[in-house]
């Protein structure tokens, strides 16, 4: 399975609670925090929810 690197580039302040919880579920706690995860359907769905707050790169 391919892996992707997710980096938070915008703050979660003044965002809906659902988006904050999605960032937390992805393992992103701070600005410029990165996480390498496998590109499963569940992960890609979470990324789509917060796509305006993160940057995604294929590894």
C-alpha positions in Angstrom: 0.0 0.0 0.0 1.3 3.5 -0.8 2.2 5.9 2.0 1.5 9.6 2.2 3.0 12.4 4.3 0.4 14.8 5.8 1.6 18.2 7.1 -0.6 20.7 8.9 -0.1 24.1 7.3 -3.0 26.1 8.8 -4.3 26.5 12.3 -7.4 24.7 13.6 -8.4 27.8 15.6 -11.9 29.0 14.7 -12.7 25.7 12.8 -15.7 23.5 13.4 -15.2 20.8 16.2 -15.4 18.0 13.6 -12.3 19.4 11.7 -10.4 19.7 15.0 -11.2 16.1 15.9 -10.2 14.9 12.4 -6.8 16.6 12.7 -6.4 14.9 16.1 -7.3 11.6 14.6 -4.7 12.0 11.9 -2.1 12.6 14.6 -1.5 16.3 13.9 -1.3 18.4 17.0 0.7 21.6 16.0 1.4 23.7 13.0 3.9 22.2 10.6 3.5 18.8 12.3 3.9 15.9 9.8 2.8 12.3 9.9 3.5 9.4 7.5 0.5 7.1 7.1 -0.7 4.5 4.7 -3.2 5.8 2.1 -6.3 3.8 3.1 -9.8 4.8 2.2 -10.4 6.0 5.8 -7.3 8.2 5.9 -8.1 9.7 2.5 -11.6 10.5 3.6 -10.2 12.3 6.7 -7.7 14.2 4.6 -10.6 15.3 2.3 -12.4 16.7 5.3 -9.5 19.0 6.3 -7.8 19.4 2.8 -7.8 23.2 3.3 -5.7 22.8 6.5 -3.1 20.2 5.3 -0.6 19.5 2.6 -0.4 16.0 1.3 2.7 14.4 -0.4 3.2 10.9 -1.8 6.2 9.1 -0.5 
